[in-house]
Structure formats: structure tokens, C-alpha cells
Amino acid sequence: MPEWTEDYEDNRKHALIRIRNMALSVQYRKELSLWVNNYLNPFYIHRTITEKRKDFADPFDLIRTEAEKDLEFTVLSATKKDRSSSEIILFESNLLLSFNLLLSRIRAS
């Protein structure tokens, strides 16, 4: 993989550190960490796209849809207290933005 993957790995690690330091319920923290480990991992995304290319014309759109749905399901595991802060909502938005940037970068390479 190209050298830019190091930047995205750093983003993933930074997101996991933020999740650990946020006041979240155990279940929501676990689900959010799983999402980050899957969808902000450049190696996982690249491998998934390569596998899906065999069966789908546009694997990028497919994985984008999967990531969005998985994040929605992840949010369902949040408690009312987890969702009471605008910080977590902004963080989730940034996670999705980071994923889309990663996906665009993989598509361009």
C-alpha cells in the first residue's frame, strides 16, 4: 500500500483514543470502536473493495452504503446520555467524513 496509508492509520488510532477518553456507555464505546477499526482501516477497506469488485460494478458505492448503515446501527446502541452531547454527534460526522476521504483516496489510487 502507498505511503499515504500511514496518515489514515494515524487518523484511525486518534479516533480510537478519542473514543476511549469520551464519557460513553460500554456498549456504545465497543460498537463505535468496531466501526472505526473496520471503516477507517485503509487495509480493510482496500481488501474489501478488491473482493467486492468480482461481484459488483461499483464496490465503492456499496461499501459507502454499508459504512453509513453500520454507523446508523452503531448509534442505536447509544444511550440517551451518550447522545446528549453535541460533541459526539460532531465526532460521528467527522468519522463519516474521514471514511469518505479514505474511500476517495483509495479510488484515486
ChimeraX commands (.cxc) that place a marker at each C-alpha (Angstrom):
marker #1 position 0.00,0.00,0.00 radius 0.5
marker #1 position 1.15,3.56,-0.67 radius 0.5
marker #1 position 2.72,5.82,1.92 radius 0.5
marker #1 position -0.50,7.83,2.42 radius 0.5
marker #1 position -1.98,4.88,4.30 radius 0.5
marker #1 position 0.14,5.87,7.29 radius 0.5
marker #1 position -1.84,9.11,7.64 radius 0.5
marker #1 position -5.13,7.22,7.61 radius 0.5
marker #1 position -3.82,4.72,10.14 radius 0.5
marker #1 position -2.92,7.66,12.38 radius 0.5
marker #1 position -6.48,9.01,11.94 radius 0.5
marker #1 position -7.90,5.64,12.97 radius 0.5
marker #1 position -5.68,5.45,16.05 radius 0.5
marker #1 position -6.54,9.02,17.02 radius 0.5
marker #1 position -10.27,8.24,16.71 radius 0.5
marker #1 position -9.88,5.20,18.97 radius 0.5
marker #1 position -8.06,7.29,21.58 radius 0.5
marker #1 position -10.86,9.88,21.49 radius 0.5
marker #1 position -13.47,7.15,21.91 radius 0.5
marker #1 position -11.60,5.79,24.95 radius 0.5
marker #1 position -11.48,9.26,26.51 radius 0.5
marker #1 position -15.13,10.16,25.92 radius 0.5
marker #1 position -17.79,9.55,28.54 radius 0.5
marker #1 position -19.68,6.82,26.68 radius 0.5
marker #1 position -21.54,3.71,27.70 radius 0.5
marker #1 position -19.59,0.47,27.45 radius 0.5
marker #1 position -21.77,-0.92,24.65 radius 0.5
marker #1 position -21.66,2.24,22.55 radius 0.5
marker #1 position -17.90,2.58,23.03 radius 0.5
marker #1 position -17.46,-1.03,21.89 radius 0.5
marker #1 position -19.67,-0.61,18.81 radius 0.5
marker #1 position -18.08,2.70,17.83 radius 0.5
marker #1 position -14.59,1.21,18.19 radius 0.5
marker #1 position -15.58,-1.70,15.96 radius 0.5
marker #1 position -16.88,0.72,13.33 radius 0.5
marker #1 position -13.64,2.71,13.43 radius 0.5
marker #1 position -11.49,-0.42,13.22 radius 0.5
marker #1 position -13.40,-1.55,10.16 radius 0.5
marker #1 position -14.16,1.58,8.19 radius 0.5
marker #1 position -11.18,3.78,9.00 radius 0.5
marker #1 position -8.70,0.98,8.35 radius 0.5
marker #1 position -7.23,1.55,4.87 radius 0.5
marker #1 position -6.09,-2.06,4.57 radius 0.5
marker #1 position -9.53,-3.46,5.42 radius 0.5
marker #1 position -11.27,-1.06,3.01 radius 0.5
marker #1 position -8.83,-1.81,0.18 radius 0.5
marker #1 position -9.18,-5.56,0.69 radius 0.5
marker #1 position -12.99,-5.32,0.84 radius 0.5
marker #1 position -13.16,-3.30,-2.37 radius 0.5
marker #1 position -10.88,-5.77,-4.11 radius 0.5
marker #1 position -13.10,-8.67,-3.04 radius 0.5
marker #1 position -16.35,-6.93,-4.00 radius 0.5
marker #1 position -15.06,-5.93,-7.45 radius 0.5
marker #1 position -15.60,-9.52,-8.54 radius 0.5
marker #1 position -19.36,-9.34,-7.95 radius 0.5
marker #1 position -20.31,-5.65,-8.13 radius 0.5
marker #1 position -19.84,-2.97,-10.76 radius 0.5
marker #1 position -19.35,-0.21,-8.20 radius 0.5
marker #1 position -17.87,-1.60,-4.97 radius 0.5
marker #1 position -17.13,1.93,-3.73 radius 0.5
marker #1 position -20.80,2.87,-3.61 radius 0.5
marker #1 position -21.63,-0.44,-1.98 radius 0.5
marker #1 position -19.09,-0.08,0.81 radius 0.5
marker #1 position -20.10,3.57,1.35 radius 0.5
marker #1 position -23.69,2.45,1.87 radius 0.5
marker #1 position -22.57,-0.33,4.22 radius 0.5
marker #1 position -20.49,2.09,6.29 radius 0.5
marker #1 position -23.36,4.57,6.61 radius 0.5
marker #1 position -25.81,1.84,7.64 radius 0.5
marker #1 position -23.34,0.33,10.10 radius 0.5
marker #1 position -22.80,3.73,11.69 radius 0.5
marker #1 position -26.57,4.15,11.98 radius 0.5
marker #1 position -26.82,0.76,13.71 radius 0.5
marker #1 position -23.92,1.73,15.94 radius 0.5
marker #1 position -25.77,4.85,17.01 radius 0.5
marker #1 position -28.73,2.67,18.01 radius 0.5
marker #1 position -26.56,1.17,20.76 radius 0.5
marker #1 position -26.02,4.63,22.29 radius 0.5
marker #1 position -27.85,5.59,25.44 radius 0.5
marker #1 position -29.70,8.86,25.87 radius 0.5
marker #1 position -26.75,10.13,27.89 radius 0.5
marker #1 position -24.35,9.18,25.06 radius 0.5
marker #1 position -26.39,11.26,22.61 radius 0.5
marker #1 position -26.92,14.23,24.92 radius 0.5
marker #1 position -23.69,15.92,23.88 radius 0.5
marker #1 position -23.27,17.69,20.56 radius 0.5
marker #1 position -19.61,16.63,20.76 radius 0.5
marker #1 position -20.45,13.00,19.97 radius 0.5
marker #1 position -22.72,13.97,17.09 radius 0.5
marker #1 position -19.96,16.10,15.60 radius 0.5
marker #1 position -17.47,13.28,16.21 radius 0.5
marker #1 position -19.68,10.78,14.36 radius 0.5
marker #1 position -19.95,13.22,11.46 radius 0.5
marker #1 position -16.18,13.55,11.39 radius 0.5
marker #1 position -15.83,9.77,11.38 radius 0.5
marker #1 position -18.04,9.54,8.34 radius 0.5
marker #1 position -16.12,12.35,6.66 radius 0.5
marker #1 position -12.82,10.58,7.38 radius 0.5
marker #1 position -14.23,7.39,5.90 radius 0.5
marker #1 position -15.36,9.20,2.73 radius 0.5
marker #1 position -11.94,10.82,2.35 radius 0.5
marker #1 position -10.29,7.43,2.75 radius 0.5
marker #1 position -12.61,5.90,0.19 radius 0.5
marker #1 position -11.91,8.72,-2.27 radius 0.5
marker #1 position -8.18,8.29,-1.77 radius 0.5
marker #1 position -8.38,4.54,-2.43 radius 0.5
marker #1 position -10.49,5.18,-5.53 radius 0.5
marker #1 position -7.92,7.66,-6.84 radius 0.5
marker #1 position -5.00,5.26,-6.34 radius 0.5
marker link #1:1,2 radius 0.2
marker link #1:2,3 radius 0.2
marker link #1:3,4 radius 0.2
marker link #1:4,5 radius 0.2
marker link #1:5,6 radius 0.2
marker link #1:6,7 radius 0.2
marker link #1:7,8 radius 0.2
marker link #1:8,9 radius 0.2
marker link #1:9,10 radius 0.2
marker link #1:10,11 radius 0.2
marker link #1:11,12 radius 0.2
marker link #1:12,13 radius 0.2
marker link #1:13,14 radius 0.2
marker link #1:14,15 radius 0.2
marker link #1:15,16 radius 0.2
marker link #1:16,17 radius 0.2
marker link #1:17,18 radius 0.2
marker link #1:18,19 radius 0.2
marker link #1:19,20 radius 0.2
marker link #1:20,21 radius 0.2
marker link #1:21,22 radius 0.2
marker link #1:22,23 radius 0.2
marker link #1:23,24 radius 0.2
marker link #1:24,25 radius 0.2
marker link #1:25,26 radius 0.2
marker link #1:26,27 radius 0.2
marker link #1:27,28 radius 0.2
marker link #1:28,29 radius 0.2
marker link #1:29,30 radius 0.2
marker link #1:30,31 radius 0.2
marker link #1:31,32 radius 0.2
marker link #1:32,33 radius 0.2
marker link #1:33,34 radius 0.2
marker link #1:34,35 radius 0.2
marker link #1:35,36 radius 0.2
marker link #1:36,37 radius 0.2
marker link #1:37,38 radius 0.2
marker link #1:38,39 radius 0.2
marker link #1:39,40 radius 0.2
marker link #1:40,41 radius 0.2
marker link #1:41,42 radius 0.2
marker link #1:42,43 radius 0.2
marker link #1:43,44 radius 0.2
marker link #1:44,45 radius 0.2
marker link #1:45,46 radius 0.2
marker link #1:46,47 radius 0.2
marker link #1:47,48 radius 0.2
marker link #1:48,49 radius 0.2
marker link #1:49,50 radius 0.2
marker link #1:50,51 radius 0.2
marker link #1:51,52 radius 0.2
marker link #1:52,53 radius 0.2
marker link #1:53,54 radius 0.2
marker link #1:54,55 radius 0.2
marker link #1:55,56 radius 0.2
marker link #1:56,57 radius 0.2
marker link #1:57,58 radius 0.2
marker link #1:58,59 radius 0.2
marker link #1:59,60 radius 0.2
marker link #1:60,61 radius 0.2
marker link #1:61,62 radius 0.2
marker link #1:62,63 radius 0.2
marker link #1:63,64 radius 0.2
marker link #1:64,65 radius 0.2
marker link #1:65,66 radius 0.2
marker link #1:66,67 radius 0.2
marker link #1:67,68 radius 0.2
marker link #1:68,69 radius 0.2
marker link #1:69,70 radius 0.2
marker link #1:70,71 radius 0.2
marker link #1:71,72 radius 0.2
marker link #1:72,73 radius 0.2
marker link #1:73,74 radius 0.2
marker link #1:74,75 radius 0.2
marker link #1:75,76 radius 0.2
marker link #1:76,77 radius 0.2
marker link #1:77,78 radius 0.2
marker link #1:78,79 radius 0.2
marker link #1:79,80 radius 0.2
marker link #1:80,81 radius 0.2
marker link #1:81,82 radius 0.2
marker link #1:82,83 radius 0.2
marker link #1:83,84 radius 0.2
marker link #1:84,85 radius 0.2
marker link #1:85,86 radius 0.2
marker link #1:86,87 radius 0.2
marker link #1:87,88 radius 0.2
marker link #1:88,89 radius 0.2
marker link #1:89,90 radius 0.2
marker link #1:90,91 radius 0.2
marker link #1:91,92 radius 0.2
marker link #1:92,93 radius 0.2
marker link #1:93,94 radius 0.2
marker link #1:94,95 radius 0.2
marker link #1:95,96 radius 0.2
marker link #1:96,97 radius 0.2
marker link #1:97,98 radius 0.2
marker link #1:98,99 radius 0.2
marker link #1:99,100 radius 0.2
marker link #1:100,101 radius 0.2
marker link #1:101,102 radius 0.2
marker link #1:102,103 radius 0.2
marker link #1:103,104 radius 0.2
marker link #1:104,105 radius 0.2
marker link #1:105,106 radius 0.2
marker link #1:106,107 radius 0.2
marker link #1:107,108 radius 0.2
marker link #1:108,109 radius 0.2
view
